[in-house]
Amino acid sequence: MELAIGTEPTPTYLSFELARGARRLIEDVMLVKPGENVVITVDTSSDWRVAEATARAAFAAGASPVVVWYEGRPDAVMEPPPPVAGAIARADVWIEYAVAYILHTEAYKAALANGCRYICLTGMDVDMMVRTIANVDYPKMIELSHVLGAAIAQADEIRVTSPAGTDLVARMGGRKIRYSGKLADTPGEPIMLGGQISWCPLEETINGTLVFDGALWPPKEIGLLRQPVRLTVEQGRVTRVEGGPEAKVLERWFASFDNPNIYRIAHYSLGFNPGVTRPTGRIVEDERVFGCIEFGIGSQGKQIGGPGWDAGGHTDGIVLNPSIYLDGEPLEEEGVYVRPDVVAACRALGVPGY
């Protein structure tokens, strides 16, 4: 977090706005009902103010909140301590704030199999909750997600380019869109922070060059990118990593898994949360920079609608100012949506510049 005025770490910083954001999360997004058990998981890198506000909002809604605080793990997607796994296995609602998130782990899979409604808000701090939940028209943002998703689902060829050098082509082949930024209305279904939809084209048709120039995480040593990381993609697999020191870190991180699936493209995602205007190094909001496209590499969850596989790890990288062409027609040009129905939805959401 880059401090602007120096009061950001104080207990009172945006405390009223934080309370409003926590209430919206509990009541309007997670749809918590009286009597439900709400488990909030945080590690020692999490912002405790956010966890405390969320617990208070859950209690005010008539639920039973439990905050589970544990050590920061060396990396994301590592199994948590057994007591954490035990708590989430019995949760009706699970809100994850841990920076080293445990999405895709066996503990996560067991919690969902038991019907838990889960949201991944890894690394969310006060500022992020206020900008991405408290100050956003969530229903209008969900409407925009469906306009974008309908446009992509109708296409076959999707081409992504960017000023930094991305030029990636793939075929959809009828693959469905995952509306991850939805409401938590289905037991056993994971959701994500609003302002994102995801899909994966037919993996073997993904070919070209992918250049991350916004953020990349994990590996934990990276976050905000100082230099672009250039990947060659052939038939849905990363076959070359080029760039500066951060590219070397990523290359070593890939190799550390000793698993060929770690090189597979797992998903595409569009970011469109109007509260996020630039990457900060916190991946859950970097993925939602308005107008960006994000690519996941490594493990592919079954919710994405592809074949699904386990790689032992997963990373997400951000491409800024992309141009996206659907069967040759522009959806977006250098980070600005240009398709008329999408532009109208952006105006309804109140996005500056539309």
C-alpha positions as CSV (number, residue, x, y, z in Angstrom):
1,M,0.0,0.0,0.0
2,E,1.4,3.4,-1.0
3,L,0.6,5.9,1.8
4,A,-0.8,9.2,0.5
5,I,-1.4,11.1,3.7
6,G,0.0,8.9,6.4
7,T,-3.2,8.2,8.3
8,E,-4.1,5.1,6.3
9,P,-2.8,2.6,9.0
10,T,-4.7,4.3,11.9
11,P,-7.7,2.5,13.5
12,T,-10.1,5.3,12.6
13,Y,-9.1,5.6,8.9
14,L,-12.3,5.5,6.8
15,S,-14.0,3.7,9.7
16,F,-17.5,4.8,8.9
17,E,-17.1,3.9,5.2
18,L,-15.5,0.6,6.2
19,A,-18.6,-0.3,8.3
20,R,-20.8,0.4,5.3
21,G,-18.7,-1.8,3.1
22,A,-18.7,-4.7,5.6
23,R,-22.4,-4.5,5.9
24,R,-22.9,-4.6,2.1
25,L,-20.6,-7.5,1.9
26,I,-22.4,-9.5,4.6
27,E,-26.0,-8.6,3.7
28,D,-26.0,-7.8,0.0
29,V,-23.2,-9.9,-1.4
30,M,-22.9,-13.0,0.9
31,L,-26.6,-12.9,1.7
32,V,-26.0,-14.0,5.3
33,K,-29.1,-15.1,7.2
34,P,-29.7,-15.1,10.9
35,G,-28.4,-18.2,12.6
36,E,-25.7,-18.9,10.0
37,N,-22.1,-19.6,10.9
38,V,-19.7,-17.1,9.3
39,V,-16.0,-18.0,9.4
40,I,-13.5,-15.2,8.5
41,T,-10.0,-16.4,7.9
42,V,-7.0,-14.0,8.2
43,D,-3.3,-14.6,8.3
44,T,-0.7,-12.4,9.9
45,S,-0.4,-10.2,6.8
46,S,-4.2,-9.4,6.7
47,D,-5.7,-6.1,7.7
48,W,-7.3,-6.8,11.1
49,R,-9.6,-3.8,10.8
50,V,-11.4,-5.4,7.9
51,A,-11.9,-8.7,9.7
52,E,-13.2,-7.0,12.8
53,A,-15.7,-4.8,10.8
54,T,-16.9,-7.9,8.9
55,A,-17.4,-9.9,12.1
56,R,-19.4,-7.0,13.6
57,A,-21.6,-6.8,10.5
58,A,-22.2,-10.5,10.6
59,F,-23.2,-10.4,14.2
60,A,-25.5,-7.4,13.6
61,A,-27.2,-9.5,10.8
62,G,-28.0,-12.2,13.4
63,A,-25.2,-14.6,12.3
64,S,-22.5,-16.2,14.5
65,P,-19.1,-14.9,13.3
66,V,-15.8,-16.7,14.1
67,V,-12.5,-15.1,13.1
68,V,-9.7,-17.6,12.5
69,W,-6.2,-16.0,12.7
70,Y,-3.2,-18.0,11.7
71,E,0.4,-17.7,10.6
72,G,1.2,-16.4,7.1
73,R,2.1,-19.4,4.9
74,P,5.2,-19.2,2.6
75,D,3.0,-19.1,-0.5
76,A,-0.6,-19.2,-1.7
77,V,-2.5,-22.4,-2.4
78,M,-0.7,-24.3,0.5
79,E,-2.8,-26.4,2.9
80,P,-3.7,-24.4,6.0
81,P,-3.1,-25.6,9.6
82,P,-5.7,-28.4,10.4
83,P,-7.8,-26.2,12.8
84,V,-8.4,-23.8,9.9
85,A,-9.5,-26.6,7.7
86,G,-11.8,-27.8,10.5
87,A,-13.4,-24.4,10.9
88,I,-14.2,-23.8,7.3
89,A,-15.5,-27.3,6.9
90,R,-18.4,-26.4,9.2
91,A,-19.0,-22.9,7.9
92,D,-22.2,-21.8,6.2
93,V,-20.3,-18.7,4.9
94,W,-16.5,-18.4,4.6
95,I,-14.8,-15.0,3.9
96,E,-11.1,-15.4,3.2
97,Y,-8.9,-12.3,3.8
98,A,-5.6,-14.3,4.2
99,V,-2.9,-12.9,1.9
100,A,-1.5,-16.4,1.3
101,Y,-5.0,-17.6,0.2
102,I,-5.9,-21.3,0.3
103,L,-8.2,-21.4,-2.8
104,H,-7.8,-24.7,-4.7
105,T,-6.4,-26.6,-1.6
106,E,-8.0,-29.8,-0.3
107,A,-9.3,-27.8,2.7
108,Y,-11.0,-25.4,0.3
109,K,-12.5,-28.3,-1.7
110,A,-13.8,-30.0,1.4
111,A,-15.5,-26.7,2.6
112,L,-17.3,-26.3,-0.7
113,A,-18.3,-29.9,-0.8
114,N,-20.1,-29.3,2.5
115,G,-22.1,-26.5,1.0
116,C,-20.1,-23.5,2.2
117,R,-20.7,-20.2,0.4
118,Y,-17.2,-18.8,-0.2
119,I,-15.6,-15.5,-1.3
120,C,-11.9,-14.9,-1.9
121,L,-10.9,-11.4,-0.8
122,T,-7.3,-12.1,-0.3
123,G,-5.3,-9.1,1.0
124,M,-8.3,-6.8,1.2
125,D,-7.5,-3.8,3.4
126,V,-9.7,-0.8,4.5
127,D,-9.0,1.3,1.4
128,M,-9.8,-1.6,-0.9
129,M,-13.1,-2.5,0.8
130,V,-14.2,1.1,0.6
131,R,-13.3,1.6,-3.0
132,T,-14.5,-1.8,-4.4
133,I,-17.6,-2.5,-2.3
134,A,-18.8,0.5,-0.2
135,N,-18.6,3.0,-3.0
136,V,-19.7,0.8,-5.9
137,D,-23.2,0.3,-7.3
138,Y,-23.0,-3.5,-7.0
139,P,-26.2,-4.4,-8.8
140,K,-25.2,-2.1,-11.8
141,M,-21.7,-3.7,-11.8
142,I,-23.3,-7.2,-12.0
143,E,-25.5,-6.0,-14.9
144,L,-22.3,-4.9,-16.7
145,S,-20.8,-8.3,-16.2
146,H,-23.7,-9.9,-18.0
147,V,-23.5,-7.5,-21.0
148,L,-19.8,-8.3,-21.3
149,G,-20.3,-12.0,-20.8
150,A,-23.0,-12.2,-23.4
151,A,-20.8,-10.5,-26.0
152,I,-17.9,-12.9,-25.4
153,A,-20.1,-16.0,-25.3
154,Q,-21.5,-15.2,-28.7
155,A,-18.0,-15.1,-30.3
156,D,-15.8,-17.8,-31.6
157,E,-12.4,-16.2,-32.2
158,I,-11.0,-13.9,-29.5
159,R,-7.9,-11.9,-30.1
160,V,-6.2,-9.9,-27.4
161,T,-3.5,-7.3,-28.1
162,S,-1.8,-4.6,-26.0
163,P,0.6,-1.7,-26.4
164,A,3.2,-3.8,-24.4
165,G,3.2,-6.5,-27.0
166,T,0.5,-9.0,-26.2
167,D,-1.0,-10.7,-29.3
168,L,-2.9,-13.8,-28.3
169,V,-5.5,-15.6,-30.4
170,A,-7.9,-18.5,-29.3
171,R,-11.2,-20.0,-30.2
172,M,-14.1,-20.1,-27.7
173,G,-15.6,-23.4,-29.0
174,G,-18.8,-22.7,-27.1
175,R,-17.1,-22.4,-23.7
176,K,-19.3,-20.7,-21.1
177,I,-18.6,-17.6,-19.1
178,R,-18.2,-17.8,-15.3
179,Y,-19.8,-14.8,-13.5
180,S,-17.5,-14.9,-10.5
181,G,-18.4,-11.5,-9.3
182,K,-22.0,-12.6,-8.5
183,L,-24.0,-12.9,-5.3
184,A,-23.4,-15.8,-3.0
185,D,-26.8,-17.4,-3.6
186,T,-25.7,-21.0,-4.2
187,P,-24.4,-23.4,-1.5
188,G,-21.0,-24.9,-2.4
189,E,-20.3,-22.2,-5.1
190,P,-17.2,-20.0,-4.7
191,I,-17.5,-16.3,-5.8
192,M,-15.0,-13.5,-6.1
193,L,-15.0,-9.8,-5.6
194,G,-17.4,-8.0,-8.1
195,G,-16.0,-6.6,-11.3
196,Q,-14.7,-9.7,-13.0
197,I,-15.9,-12.4,-15.4
198,S,-13.8,-15.4,-16.4
199,W,-13.7,-18.1,-19.0
200,C,-11.2,-20.3,-20.8
201,P,-11.1,-20.8,-24.6
202,L,-10.3,-24.2,-25.9
203,E,-6.9,-24.6,-24.4
204,E,-5.2,-26.2,-27.3
205,T,-6.2,-23.2,-29.5
206,I,-4.5,-20.5,-27.4
207,N,-1.4,-19.3,-29.2
208,G,0.7,-16.2,-29.4
209,T,2.5,-13.8,-27.1
210,L,1.3,-12.7,-23.6
211,V,3.0,-9.7,-21.9
212,F,2.1,-8.9,-18.3
213,D,2.7,-5.2,-17.6
214,G,0.5,-4.5,-14.6
215,A,0.9,-7.0,-11.8
216,L,1.8,-10.6,-11.3
217,W,1.2,-12.7,-8.1
218,P,2.3,-15.2,-6.9
219,P,5.3,-15.5,-6.7
220,K,5.3,-13.5,-3.5
221,E,8.5,-11.7,-4.5
222,I,6.7,-9.9,-7.4
223,G,3.3,-8.1,-7.1
224,L,3.5,-4.8,-9.0
225,L,5.6,-5.2,-12.1
226,R,8.5,-2.9,-12.7
227,Q,9.3,-4.4,-16.1
228,P,7.1,-6.4,-18.5
229,V,7.2,-10.2,-18.3
230,R,6.9,-11.7,-21.8
231,L,5.5,-15.3,-22.3
232,T,5.3,-17.3,-25.4
233,V,2.2,-19.5,-25.4
234,E,1.8,-22.5,-27.7
235,Q,-1.3,-24.7,-27.7
236,G,-2.3,-23.3,-24.3
237,R,1.1,-23.8,-22.6
238,V,3.8,-21.3,-21.7
239,T,6.9,-22.4,-23.5
240,R,9.2,-19.4,-22.9
241,V,9.5,-16.7,-20.2
242,E,11.5,-13.5,-21.1
243,G,12.1,-10.2,-19.4
244,G,14.1,-8.7,-16.5
245,P,14.6,-9.9,-13.0
246,E,10.9,-10.5,-12.4
247,A,10.7,-12.9,-15.4
248,K,13.6,-14.9,-13.8
249,V,11.7,-15.1,-10.6
250,L,8.6,-16.4,-12.4
251,E,10.6,-18.9,-14.4
252,R,12.1,-20.3,-11.2
253,W,8.7,-20.4,-9.5
254,F,7.2,-22.4,-12.4
255,A,10.1,-24.8,-12.3
256,S,9.8,-25.3,-8.5
257,F,6.5,-27.2,-8.9
258,D,8.1,-29.9,-11.2
259,N,4.6,-30.3,-12.6
260,P,3.9,-29.7,-16.4
261,N,0.4,-28.4,-15.6
262,I,1.9,-25.3,-14.0
263,Y,2.6,-23.9,-17.5
264,R,-1.0,-24.3,-18.7
265,I,-3.2,-21.3,-19.3
266,A,-6.1,-21.8,-16.9
267,H,-8.4,-18.8,-17.6
268,Y,-9.0,-15.4,-19.1
269,S,-10.7,-12.7,-16.9
270,L,-12.0,-9.2,-17.6
271,G,-11.6,-6.6,-14.9
272,F,-14.2,-3.9,-14.5
273,N,-14.6,-2.7,-10.9
274,P,-14.9,1.1,-11.2
275,G,-13.3,1.4,-7.8
276,V,-10.0,0.2,-9.2
277,T,-8.2,2.5,-11.6
278,R,-4.6,1.3,-11.3
279,P,-2.7,-1.8,-10.0
280,T,-1.4,-1.7,-6.5
281,G,0.3,-5.0,-6.0
282,R,-2.7,-6.6,-4.3
283,I,-3.9,-9.2,-6.7
284,V,-7.6,-9.3,-5.8
285,E,-8.0,-5.7,-6.9
286,D,-5.3,-5.7,-9.6
287,E,-7.4,-8.3,-11.4
288,R,-10.3,-5.8,-11.5
289,V,-8.5,-2.7,-12.8
290,F,-11.3,-1.2,-15.0
291,G,-10.6,-2.3,-18.6
292,C,-7.8,-4.7,-17.9
293,I,-7.6,-8.4,-18.9
294,E,-6.1,-11.0,-16.5
295,F,-4.7,-14.4,-17.3
296,G,-4.5,-17.3,-14.8
297,I,-1.8,-19.9,-15.2
298,G,-1.5,-23.2,-13.4
299,S,-4.4,-25.1,-11.6
300,Q,-7.7,-24.8,-13.3
301,G,-10.8,-25.0,-11.1
302,K,-13.9,-26.9,-12.3
303,Q,-16.0,-23.7,-12.1
304,I,-14.2,-22.2,-15.1
305,G,-15.9,-24.8,-17.4
306,G,-12.8,-26.4,-18.9
307,P,-11.4,-29.9,-18.2
308,G,-9.9,-28.8,-14.9
309,W,-6.6,-29.9,-13.6
310,D,-4.3,-29.7,-10.6
311,A,-0.9,-28.0,-11.0
312,G,0.0,-27.6,-7.4
313,G,0.0,-23.8,-7.8
314,H,-1.6,-20.9,-9.7
315,T,-0.6,-17.4,-10.7
316,D,-2.4,-14.5,-12.1
317,G,-1.0,-11.7,-14.4
318,I,-2.5,-8.4,-15.5
319,V,-2.4,-6.9,-19.0
320,L,-3.1,-3.2,-19.0
321,N,-4.8,-1.2,-21.8
322,P,-5.8,-4.3,-23.9
323,S,-7.6,-4.3,-27.2
324,I,-10.0,-7.2,-27.5
325,Y,-11.5,-8.3,-30.8
326,L,-14.5,-10.8,-31.0
327,D,-14.6,-12.4,-34.4
328,G,-12.8,-9.3,-35.7
329,E,-15.1,-6.8,-34.1
330,P,-13.7,-4.6,-31.3
331,L,-15.1,-5.0,-27.8
332,E,-12.4,-2.8,-26.3
333,E,-9.6,-0.6,-27.7
334,E,-6.5,0.1,-25.5
335,G,-8.4,-0.2,-22.3
336,V,-11.6,1.5,-23.3
337,Y,-14.8,-0.4,-24.1
338,V,-16.2,0.6,-27.5
339,R,-19.1,-1.8,-28.1
340,P,-22.3,0.2,-27.8
341,D,-24.2,-2.0,-25.4
342,V,-21.1,-2.2,-23.1
343,V,-20.6,1.5,-23.3
344,A,-24.3,2.0,-22.2
345,A,-23.8,-0.3,-19.3
346,C,-20.7,1.6,-18.2
347,R,-22.6,4.8,-18.3
348,A,-25.4,3.3,-16.2
349,L,-22.8,2.3,-13.7
350,G,-21.4,5.8,-13.6
351,V,-17.9,5.0,-14.8
352,P,-16.0,8.2,-15.5
353,G,-15.2,8.8,-19.2
354,Y,-18.2,6.9,-20.6
